[in-house]
């Protein structure tokens, strides 16, 4: 698995979704981060870098 999320920390701001160049992430029905297309992840780290709540991590 390339990505790990901690939905308890996620406030649903959507910054990680906006910065993901491959559209790997999306917000679920509750407004929390979810991994929609993990196989498309290129491990750029933009989601982890931009998340103000440390709710998503990229495994290298």
CHARMM internal coordinates of N, CA and C (Angstrom, degrees):
IC EDIT
DIST 1 N 1 CA 1.4549
DIST 1 CA 1 C 1.5215
ANGL 1 N 1 CA 1 C 109.19
DIST 1 C 2 N 1.3077
ANGL 1 CA 1 C 2 N 117.13
DIHE 1 N 1 CA 1 C 2 N 130.63
DIST 2 N 2 CA 1.4526
ANGL 1 C 2 N 2 CA 122.53
DIHE 1 CA 1 C 2 N 2 CA -179.37
DIST 2 CA 2 C 1.5110
ANGL 2 N 2 CA 2 C 113.61
DIHE 1 C 2 N 2 CA 2 C -85.61
DIST 2 C 3 N 1.3140
ANGL 2 CA 2 C 3 N 116.60
DIHE 2 N 2 CA 2 C 3 N -33.27
DIST 3 N 3 CA 1.4558
ANGL 2 C 3 N 3 CA 121.25
DIHE 2 CA 2 C 3 N 3 CA -175.11
DIST 3 CA 3 C 1.5146
ANGL 3 N 3 CA 3 C 111.81
DIHE 2 C 3 N 3 CA 3 C -118.61
DIST 3 C 4 N 1.3216
ANGL 3 CA 3 C 4 N 114.78
DIHE 3 N 3 CA 3 C 4 N 146.29
DIST 4 N 4 CA 1.4601
ANGL 3 C 4 N 4 CA 120.88
DIHE 3 CA 3 C 4 N 4 CA 172.58
DIST 4 CA 4 C 1.5139
ANGL 4 N 4 CA 4 C 107.36
DIHE 3 C 4 N 4 CA 4 C -130.83
DIST 4 C 5 N 1.3236
ANGL 4 CA 4 C 5 N 115.05
DIHE 4 N 4 CA 4 C 5 N 139.27
DIST 5 N 5 CA 1.4551
ANGL 4 C 5 N 5 CA 119.86
DIHE 4 CA 4 C 5 N 5 CA 178.67
DIST 5 CA 5 C 1.5151
ANGL 5 N 5 CA 5 C 110.69
DIHE 4 C 5 N 5 CA 5 C -121.07
DIST 5 C 6 N 1.3085
ANGL 5 CA 5 C 6 N 115.12
DIHE 5 N 5 CA 5 C 6 N 154.31
DIST 6 N 6 CA 1.4497
ANGL 5 C 6 N 6 CA 121.94
DIHE 5 CA 5 C 6 N 6 CA 173.51
DIST 6 CA 6 C 1.5270
ANGL 6 N 6 CA 6 C 105.85
DIHE 5 C 6 N 6 CA 6 C -126.90
DIST 6 C 7 N 1.3227
ANGL 6 CA 6 C 7 N 115.75
DIHE 6 N 6 CA 6 C 7 N 90.44
DIST 7 N 7 CA 1.4616
ANGL 6 C 7 N 7 CA 120.54
DIHE 6 CA 6 C 7 N 7 CA -175.15
DIST 7 CA 7 C 1.5285
ANGL 7 N 7 CA 7 C 112.58
DIHE 6 C 7 N 7 CA 7 C -63.71
DIST 7 C 8 N 1.3212
ANGL 7 CA 7 C 8 N 117.10
DIHE 7 N 7 CA 7 C 8 N -21.82
DIST 8 N 8 CA 1.4686
ANGL 7 C 8 N 8 CA 119.38
DIHE 7 CA 7 C 8 N 8 CA 177.30
DIST 8 CA 8 C 1.5288
ANGL 8 N 8 CA 8 C 111.09
DIHE 7 C 8 N 8 CA 8 C -65.00
DIST 8 C 9 N 1.3222
ANGL 8 CA 8 C 9 N 117.35
DIHE 8 N 8 CA 8 C 9 N -27.89
DIST 9 N 9 CA 1.4619
ANGL 8 C 9 N 9 CA 121.83
DIHE 8 CA 8 C 9 N 9 CA 179.07
DIST 9 CA 9 C 1.5281
ANGL 9 N 9 CA 9 C 112.27
DIHE 8 C 9 N 9 CA 9 C -88.62
DIST 9 C 10 N 1.3166
ANGL 9 CA 9 C 10 N 117.39
DIHE 9 N 9 CA 9 C 10 N -20.84
DIST 10 N 10 CA 1.4624
ANGL 9 C 10 N 10 CA 122.25
DIHE 9 CA 9 C 10 N 10 CA -174.26
DIST 10 CA 10 C 1.5256
ANGL 10 N 10 CA 10 C 111.15
DIHE 9 C 10 N 10 CA 10 C -72.36
DIST 10 C 11 N 1.3446
ANGL 10 CA 10 C 11 N 115.97
DIHE 10 N 10 CA 10 C 11 N 128.22
DIST 11 N 11 CA 1.4666
ANGL 10 C 11 N 11 CA 120.09
DIHE 10 CA 10 C 11 N 11 CA 176.21
DIST 11 CA 11 C 1.5223
ANGL 11 N 11 CA 11 C 111.77
DIHE 10 C 11 N 11 CA 11 C -102.22
DIST 11 C 12 N 1.3413
ANGL 11 CA 11 C 12 N 116.13
DIHE 11 N 11 CA 11 C 12 N 1.26
DIST 12 N 12 CA 1.4591
ANGL 11 C 12 N 12 CA 120.28
DIHE 11 CA 11 C 12 N 12 CA 175.35
DIST 12 CA 12 C 1.5151
ANGL 12 N 12 CA 12 C 115.04
DIHE 11 C 12 N 12 CA 12 C 77.96
DIST 12 C 13 N 1.3116
ANGL 12 CA 12 C 13 N 117.68
DIHE 12 N 12 CA 12 C 13 N 29.52
DIST 13 N 13 CA 1.4630
ANGL 12 C 13 N 13 CA 120.23
DIHE 12 CA 12 C 13 N 13 CA -178.43
DIST 13 CA 13 C 1.5275
ANGL 13 N 13 CA 13 C 112.63
DIHE 12 C 13 N 13 CA 13 C -71.36
DIST 13 C 14 N 1.3290
ANGL 13 CA 13 C 14 N 117.21
DIHE 13 N 13 CA 13 C 14 N -27.44
DIST 14 N 14 CA 1.4575
ANGL 13 C 14 N 14 CA 121.18
DIHE 13 CA 13 C 14 N 14 CA 177.60
DIST 14 CA 14 C 1.5161
ANGL 14 N 14 CA 14 C 115.26
DIHE 13 C 14 N 14 CA 14 C 83.11
DIST 14 C 15 N 1.3089
ANGL 14 CA 14 C 15 N 118.61
DIHE 14 N 14 CA 14 C 15 N 5.65
DIST 15 N 15 CA 1.4601
ANGL 14 C 15 N 15 CA 121.53
DIHE 14 CA 14 C 15 N 15 CA 179.67
DIST 15 CA 15 C 1.5286
ANGL 15 N 15 CA 15 C 110.51
DIHE 14 C 15 N 15 CA 15 C -59.89
DIST 15 C 16 N 1.3114
ANGL 15 CA 15 C 16 N 117.76
DIHE 15 N 15 CA 15 C 16 N -44.83
DIST 16 N 16 CA 1.4662
ANGL 15 C 16 N 16 CA 120.87
DIHE 15 CA 15 C 16 N 16 CA -179.52
DIST 16 CA 16 C 1.5269
ANGL 16 N 16 CA 16 C 111.21
DIHE 15 C 16 N 16 CA 16 C -62.17
DIST 16 C 17 N 1.3154
ANGL 16 CA 16 C 17 N 116.93
DIHE 16 N 16 CA 16 C 17 N -38.10
DIST 17 N 17 CA 1.4666
ANGL 16 C 17 N 17 CA 121.97
DIHE 16 CA 16 C 17 N 17 CA 178.39
DIST 17 CA 17 C 1.5220
ANGL 17 N 17 CA 17 C 109.57
DIHE 16 C 17 N 17 CA 17 C -63.86
DIST 17 C 18 N 1.3077
ANGL 17 CA 17 C 18 N 116.69
DIHE 17 N 17 CA 17 C 18 N -43.78
DIST 18 N 18 CA 1.4671
ANGL 17 C 18 N 18 CA 121.67
DIHE 17 CA 17 C 18 N 18 CA -178.13
DIST 18 CA 18 C 1.5285
ANGL 18 N 18 CA 18 C 112.78
DIHE 17 C 18 N 18 CA 18 C -66.21
DIST 18 C 19 N 1.3186
ANGL 18 CA 18 C 19 N 117.59
DIHE 18 N 18 CA 18 C 19 N -35.24
DIST 19 N 19 CA 1.4619
ANGL 18 C 19 N 19 CA 121.11
DIHE 18 CA 18 C 19 N 19 CA -176.52
DIST 19 CA 19 C 1.5242
ANGL 19 N 19 CA 19 C 113.91
DIHE 18 C 19 N 19 CA 19 C -89.04
DIST 19 C 20 N 1.3067
ANGL 19 CA 19 C 20 N 119.00
DIHE 19 N 19 CA 19 C 20 N -10.38
DIST 20 N 20 CA 1.4641
ANGL 19 C 20 N 20 CA 121.28
DIHE 19 CA 19 C 20 N 20 CA -178.82
DIST 20 CA 20 C 1.5298
ANGL 20 N 20 CA 20 C 109.98
DIHE 19 C 20 N 20 CA 20 C -71.06
DIST 20 C 21 N 1.3471
ANGL 20 CA 20 C 21 N 118.05
DIHE 20 N 20 CA 20 C 21 N 116.40
DIST 21 N 21 CA 1.4586
ANGL 20 C 21 N 21 CA 120.15
DIHE 20 CA 20 C 21 N 21 CA -176.77
DIST 21 CA 21 C 1.5337
ANGL 21 N 21 CA 21 C 113.63
DIHE 20 C 21 N 21 CA 21 C -71.82
DIST 21 C 22 N 1.3058
ANGL 21 CA 21 C 22 N 117.72
DIHE 21 N 21 CA 21 C 22 N -17.69
DIST 22 N 22 CA 1.4648
ANGL 21 C 22 N 22 CA 122.01
DIHE 21 CA 21 C 22 N 22 CA -176.98
DIST 22 CA 22 C 1.5212
ANGL 22 N 22 CA 22 C 113.32
DIHE 21 C 22 N 22 CA 22 C -108.99
DIST 22 C 23 N 1.3184
ANGL 22 CA 22 C 23 N 117.61
DIHE 22 N 22 CA 22 C 23 N 5.10
DIST 23 N 23 CA 1.4612
ANGL 22 C 23 N 23 CA 123.21
DIHE 22 CA 22 C 23 N 23 CA -179.68
DIST 23 CA 23 C 1.5340
ANGL 23 N 23 CA 23 C 112.24
DIHE 22 C 23 N 23 CA 23 C 53.86
DIST 23 C 24 N 1.3199
ANGL 23 CA 23 C 24 N 114.41
DIHE 23 N 23 CA 23 C 24 N 46.62
DIST 24 N 24 CA 1.4643
ANGL 23 C 24 N 24 CA 122.11
DIHE 23 CA 23 C 24 N 24 CA 179.91
DIST 24 CA 24 C 1.5246
ANGL 24 N 24 CA 24 C 111.28
DIHE 23 C 24 N 24 CA 24 C -78.13
DIST 24 C 25 N 1.3153
ANGL 24 CA 24 C 25 N 116.74
DIHE 24 N 24 CA 24 C 25 N -30.20
DIST 25 N 25 CA 1.4588
ANGL 24 C 25 N 25 CA 122.25
DIHE 24 CA 24 C 25 N 25 CA -172.39
DIST 25 CA 25 C 1.5172
ANGL 25 N 25 CA 25 C 112.38
DIHE 24 C 25 N 25 CA 25 C -105.31
DIST 25 C 26 N 1.3257
ANGL 25 CA 25 C 26 N 115.10
DIHE 25 N 25 CA 25 C 26 N 156.23
DIST 26 N 26 CA 1.4607
ANGL 25 C 26 N 26 CA 121.14
DIHE 25 CA 25 C 26 N 26 CA 172.02
DIST 26 CA 26 C 1.5163
ANGL 26 N 26 CA 26 C 108.32
DIHE 25 C 26 N 26 CA 26 C -154.14
DIST 26 C 27 N 1.3143
ANGL 26 CA 26 C 27 N 115.94
DIHE 26 N 26 CA 26 C 27 N 165.68
DIST 27 N 27 CA 1.4583
ANGL 26 C 27 N 27 CA 121.03
DIHE 26 CA 26 C 27 N 27 CA 174.77
DIST 27 CA 27 C 1.5171
ANGL 27 N 27 CA 27 C 107.89
DIHE 26 C 27 N 27 CA 27 C -95.23
DIST 27 C 28 N 1.3285
ANGL 27 CA 27 C 28 N 116.38
DIHE 27 N 27 CA 27 C 28 N 136.90
DIST 28 N 28 CA 1.4616
ANGL 27 C 28 N 28 CA 120.85
DIHE 27 CA 27 C 28 N 28 CA -179.29
DIST 28 CA 28 C 1.5278
ANGL 28 N 28 CA 28 C 110.80
DIHE 27 C 28 N 28 CA 28 C -81.37
DIST 28 C 29 N 1.3058
ANGL 28 CA 28 C 29 N 116.46
DIHE 28 N 28 CA 28 C 29 N -173.71
DIST 29 N 29 CA 1.4614
ANGL 28 C 29 N 29 CA 121.74
DIHE 28 CA 28 C 29 N 29 CA -177.72
DIST 29 CA 29 C 1.5279
ANGL 29 N 29 CA 29 C 113.46
DIHE 28 C 29 N 29 CA 29 C -62.37
DIST 29 C 30 N 1.3258
ANGL 29 CA 29 C 30 N 116.31
DIHE 29 N 29 CA 29 C 30 N -22.87
DIST 30 N 30 CA 1.4645
ANGL 29 C 30 N 30 CA 121.20
DIHE 29 CA 29 C 30 N 30 CA 178.21
DIST 30 CA 30 C 1.5254
ANGL 30 N 30 CA 30 C 112.16
DIHE 29 C 30 N 30 CA 30 C -93.19
DIST 30 C 31 N 1.3391
ANGL 30 CA 30 C 31 N 116.46
DIHE 30 N 30 CA 30 C 31 N 1.12
DIST 31 N 31 CA 1.4505
ANGL 30 C 31 N 31 CA 120.65
DIHE 30 CA 30 C 31 N 31 CA 179.78
DIST 31 CA 31 C 1.5130
ANGL 31 N 31 CA 31 C 114.33
DIHE 30 C 31 N 31 CA 31 C 81.34
DIST 31 C 32 N 1.3266
ANGL 31 CA 31 C 32 N 116.95
DIHE 31 N 31 CA 31 C 32 N 19.76
DIST 32 N 32 CA 1.4659
ANGL 31 C 32 N 32 CA 122.01
DIHE 31 CA 31 C 32 N 32 CA 179.86
DIST 32 CA 32 C 1.5250
ANGL 32 N 32 CA 32 C 109.73
DIHE 31 C 32 N 32 CA 32 C -106.79
DIST 32 C 33 N 1.3235
ANGL 32 CA 32 C 33 N 115.58
DIHE 32 N 32 CA 32 C 33 N 154.28
DIST 33 N 33 CA 1.4586
ANGL 32 C 33 N 33 CA 121.12
DIHE 32 CA 32 C 33 N 33 CA -178.02
DIST 33 CA 33 C 1.5312
ANGL 33 N 33 CA 33 C 111.48
DIHE 32 C 33 N 33 CA 33 C -65.83
DIST 33 C 34 N 1.3188
ANGL 33 CA 33 C 34 N 114.58
DIHE 33 N 33 CA 33 C 34 N 139.69
DIST 34 N 34 CA 1.4500
ANGL 33 C 34 N 34 CA 121.44
DIHE 33 CA 33 C 34 N 34 CA 174.66
DIST 34 CA 34 C 1.5215
ANGL 34 N 34 CA 34 C 108.52
DIHE 33 C 34 N 34 CA 34 C -143.21
DIST 34 C 35 N 1.3067
ANGL 34 CA 34 C 35 N 116.24
DIHE 34 N 34 CA 34 C 35 N 152.84
DIST 35 N 35 CA 1.4606
ANGL 34 C 35 N 35 CA 121.91
DIHE 34 CA 34 C 35 N 35 CA -179.66
DIST 35 CA 35 C 1.5180
ANGL 35 N 35 CA 35 C 107.76
DIHE 34 C 35 N 35 CA 35 C -93.24
DIST 35 C 36 N 1.3168
ANGL 35 CA 35 C 36 N 116.60
DIHE 35 N 35 CA 35 C 36 N 112.85
DIST 36 N 36 CA 1.4586
ANGL 35 C 36 N 36 CA 121.81
DIHE 35 CA 35 C 36 N 36 CA -174.57
DIST 36 CA 36 C 1.5244
ANGL 36 N 36 CA 36 C 112.37
DIHE 35 C 36 N 36 CA 36 C -90.47
DIST 36 C 37 N 1.3376
ANGL 36 CA 36 C 37 N 117.49
DIHE 36 N 36 CA 36 C 37 N -39.29
DIST 37 N 37 CA 1.4618
ANGL 36 C 37 N 37 CA 121.51
DIHE 36 CA 36 C 37 N 37 CA -175.24
DIST 37 CA 37 C 1.5251
ANGL 37 N 37 CA 37 C 109.89
DIHE 36 C 37 N 37 CA 37 C -140.02
DIST 37 C 38 N 1.3081
ANGL 37 CA 37 C 38 N 117.60
DIHE 37 N 37 CA 37 C 38 N 68.35
DIST 38 N 38 CA 1.4589
ANGL 37 C 38 N 38 CA 121.09
DIHE 37 CA 37 C 38 N 38 CA -174.75
DIST 38 CA 38 C 1.5212
ANGL 38 N 38 CA 38 C 112.97
DIHE 37 C 38 N 38 CA 38 C -58.75
DIST 38 C 39 N 1.3162
ANGL 38 CA 38 C 39 N 117.67
DIHE 38 N 38 CA 38 C 39 N -32.23
DIST 39 N 39 CA 1.4615
ANGL 38 C 39 N 39 CA 120.83
DIHE 38 CA 38 C 39 N 39 CA -178.56
DIST 39 CA 39 C 1.5346
ANGL 39 N 39 CA 39 C 112.27
DIHE 38 C 39 N 39 CA 39 C -64.33
DIST 39 C 40 N 1.3246
ANGL 39 CA 39 C 40 N 117.51
DIHE 39 N 39 CA 39 C 40 N -17.11
DIST 40 N 40 CA 1.4661
ANGL 39 C 40 N 40 CA 122.23
DIHE 39 CA 39 C 40 N 40 CA 178.81
DIST 40 CA 40 C 1.5355
ANGL 40 N 40 CA 40 C 112.76
DIHE 39 C 40 N 40 CA 40 C -89.25
DIST 40 C 41 N 1.3184
ANGL 40 CA 40 C 41 N 117.48
DIHE 40 N 40 CA 40 C 41 N -9.28
DIST 41 N 41 CA 1.4610
ANGL 40 C 41 N 41 CA 121.54
DIHE 40 CA 40 C 41 N 41 CA -176.73
DIST 41 CA 41 C 1.5269
ANGL 41 N 41 CA 41 C 111.40
DIHE 40 C 41 N 41 CA 41 C -63.75
DIST 41 C 42 N 1.3452
ANGL 41 CA 41 C 42 N 116.36
DIHE 41 N 41 CA 41 C 42 N 131.28
DIST 42 N 42 CA 1.4597
ANGL 41 C 42 N 42 CA 122.24
DIHE 41 CA 41 C 42 N 42 CA 178.46
DIST 42 CA 42 C 1.5353
ANGL 42 N 42 CA 42 C 111.46
DIHE 41 C 42 N 42 CA 42 C -105.94
DIST 42 C 43 N 1.3195
ANGL 42 CA 42 C 43 N 116.82
DIHE 42 N 42 CA 42 C 43 N 8.82
DIST 43 N 43 CA 1.4678
ANGL 42 C 43 N 43 CA 123.79
DIHE 42 CA 42 C 43 N 43 CA 177.55
DIST 43 CA 43 C 1.5281
ANGL 43 N 43 CA 43 C 112.70
DIHE 42 C 43 N 43 CA 43 C 57.63
DIST 43 C 44 N 1.3091
ANGL 43 CA 43 C 44 N 116.94
DIHE 43 N 43 CA 43 C 44 N 39.47
DIST 44 N 44 CA 1.4651
ANGL 43 C 44 N 44 CA 120.33
DIHE 43 CA 43 C 44 N 44 CA 179.80
DIST 44 CA 44 C 1.5305
ANGL 44 N 44 CA 44 C 111.66
DIHE 43 C 44 N 44 CA 44 C -71.37
DIST 44 C 45 N 1.3334
ANGL 44 CA 44 C 45 N 116.72
DIHE 44 N 44 CA 44 C 45 N -26.16
DIST 45 N 45 CA 1.4579
ANGL 44 C 45 N 45 CA 120.99
DIHE 44 CA 44 C 45 N 45 CA 177.60
DIST 45 CA 45 C 1.5158
ANGL 45 N 45 CA 45 C 115.29
DIHE 44 C 45 N 45 CA 45 C 85.42
DIST 45 C 46 N 1.3208
ANGL 45 CA 45 C 46 N 118.37
DIHE 45 N 45 CA 45 C 46 N 3.90
DIST 46 N 46 CA 1.4621
ANGL 45 C 46 N 46 CA 120.29
DIHE 45 CA 45 C 46 N 46 CA -178.35
DIST 46 CA 46 C 1.5292
ANGL 46 N 46 CA 46 C 111.66
DIHE 45 C 46 N 46 CA 46 C -62.84
DIST 46 C 47 N 1.3061
ANGL 46 CA 46 C 47 N 117.18
DIHE 46 N 46 CA 46 C 47 N -36.88
DIST 47 N 47 CA 1.4669
ANGL 46 C 47 N 47 CA 120.05
DIHE 46 CA 46 C 47 N 47 CA 179.65
DIST 47 CA 47 C 1.5288
ANGL 47 N 47 CA 47 C 110.89
DIHE 46 C 47 N 47 CA 47 C -63.34
DIST 47 C 48 N 1.3207
ANGL 47 CA 47 C 48 N 115.49
DIHE 47 N 47 CA 47 C 48 N -47.22
DIST 48 N 48 CA 1.4660
ANGL 47 C 48 N 48 CA 120.46
DIHE 47 CA 47 C 48 N 48 CA -179.87
DIST 48 CA 48 C 1.5298
ANGL 48 N 48 CA 48 C 110.78
DIHE 47 C 48 N 48 CA 48 C -65.45
DIST 48 C 49 N 1.3066
ANGL 48 CA 48 C 49 N 117.10
DIHE 48 N 48 CA 48 C 49 N -42.32
DIST 49 N 49 CA 1.4564
ANGL 48 C 49 N 49 CA 122.38
DIHE 48 CA 48 C 49 N 49 CA -178.95
DIST 49 CA 49 C 1.5236
ANGL 49 N 49 CA 49 C 112.01
DIHE 48 C 49 N 49 CA 49 C -64.09
DIST 49 C 50 N 1.3127
ANGL 49 CA 49 C 50 N 117.47
DIHE 49 N 49 CA 49 C 50 N -39.49
DIST 50 N 50 CA 1.4678
ANGL 49 C 50 N 50 CA 122.11
DIHE 49 CA 49 C 50 N 50 CA -173.58
DIST 50 CA 50 C 1.5258
ANGL 50 N 50 CA 50 C 114.43
DIHE 49 C 50 N 50 CA 50 C -89.15
DIST 50 C 51 N 1.3319
ANGL 50 CA 50 C 51 N 118.53
DIHE 50 N 50 CA 50 C 51 N -19.19
DIST 51 N 51 CA 1.4612
ANGL 50 C 51 N 51 CA 120.99
DIHE 50 CA 50 C 51 N 51 CA -176.55
DIST 51 CA 51 C 1.5266
ANGL 51 N 51 CA 51 C 110.74
DIHE 50 C 51 N 51 CA 51 C -66.86
DIST 51 C 52 N 1.3352
ANGL 51 CA 51 C 52 N 117.64
DIHE 51 N 51 CA 51 C 52 N 117.87
DIST 52 N 52 CA 1.4544
ANGL 51 C 52 N 52 CA 120.39
DIHE 51 CA 51 C 52 N 52 CA -179.04
DIST 52 CA 52 C 1.5389
ANGL 52 N 52 CA 52 C 113.11
DIHE 51 C 52 N 52 CA 52 C -76.14
DIST 52 C 53 N 1.3244
ANGL 52 CA 52 C 53 N 116.65
DIHE 52 N 52 CA 52 C 53 N -10.78
DIST 53 N 53 CA 1.4602
ANGL 52 C 53 N 53 CA 120.22
DIHE 52 CA 52 C 53 N 53 CA -175.67
DIST 53 CA 53 C 1.5296
ANGL 53 N 53 CA 53 C 114.62
DIHE 52 C 53 N 53 CA 53 C -113.25
DIST 53 C 54 N 1.3409
ANGL 53 CA 53 C 54 N 117.15
DIHE 53 N 53 CA 53 C 54 N 6.47
DIST 54 N 54 CA 1.4657
ANGL 53 C 54 N 54 CA 121.94
DIHE 53 CA 53 C 54 N 54 CA -179.91
DIST 54 CA 54 C 1.5256
ANGL 54 N 54 CA 54 C 111.66
DIHE 53 C 54 N 54 CA 54 C 55.47
DIST 54 C 55 N 1.3225
ANGL 54 CA 54 C 55 N 115.43
DIHE 54 N 54 CA 54 C 55 N 42.68
DIST 55 N 55 CA 1.4717
ANGL 54 C 55 N 55 CA 121.05
DIHE 54 CA 54 C 55 N 55 CA -176.25
DIST 55 CA 55 C 1.5195
ANGL 55 N 55 CA 55 C 113.25
DIHE 54 C 55 N 55 CA 55 C -95.74
DIST 55 C 56 N 1.3226
ANGL 55 CA 55 C 56 N 118.42
DIHE 55 N 55 CA 55 C 56 N -5.21
DIST 56 N 56 CA 1.4537
ANGL 55 C 56 N 56 CA 120.91
DIHE 55 CA 55 C 56 N 56 CA -180.00
DIST 56 CA 56 C 1.5139
ANGL 56 N 56 CA 56 C 110.46
DIHE 55 C 56 N 56 CA 56 C -141.46
DIST 56 C 57 N 1.3322
ANGL 56 CA 56 C 57 N 115.74
DIHE 56 N 56 CA 56 C 57 N 141.44
DIST 57 N 57 CA 1.4622
ANGL 56 C 57 N 57 CA 121.87
DIHE 56 CA 56 C 57 N 57 CA -177.02
DIST 57 CA 57 C 1.5166
ANGL 57 N 57 CA 57 C 109.60
DIHE 56 C 57 N 57 CA 57 C -135.17
DIST 57 C 58 N 1.3310
ANGL 57 CA 57 C 58 N 115.65
DIHE 57 N 57 CA 57 C 58 N 143.10
DIST 58 N 58 CA 1.4610
ANGL 57 C 58 N 58 CA 122.09
DIHE 57 CA 57 C 58 N 58 CA 177.43
DIST 58 CA 58 C 1.5116
ANGL 58 N 58 CA 58 C 107.91
DIHE 57 C 58 N 58 CA 58 C -103.99
DIST 58 C 59 N 1.3215
ANGL 58 CA 58 C 59 N 116.85
DIHE 58 N 58 CA 58 C 59 N 123.77
DIST 59 N 59 CA 1.4623
ANGL 58 C 59 N 59 CA 121.66
DIHE 58 CA 58 C 59 N 59 CA 174.91
DIST 59 CA 59 C 1.5190
ANGL 59 N 59 CA 59 C 108.77
DIHE 58 C 59 N 59 CA 59 C -83.20
DIST 59 C 60 N 1.2963
ANGL 59 CA 59 C 60 N 117.25
DIHE 59 N 59 CA 59 C 60 N 127.49
DIST 60 N 60 CA 1.4718
ANGL 59 C 60 N 60 CA 121.43
DIHE 59 CA 59 C 60 N 60 CA 179.46
DIST 60 CA 60 C 1.5026
ANGL 60 N 60 CA 60 C 111.34
DIHE 59 C 60 N 60 CA 60 C -93.54
END
COOR INIT
IC SEED 1 N 1 CA 1 C
IC BUILD
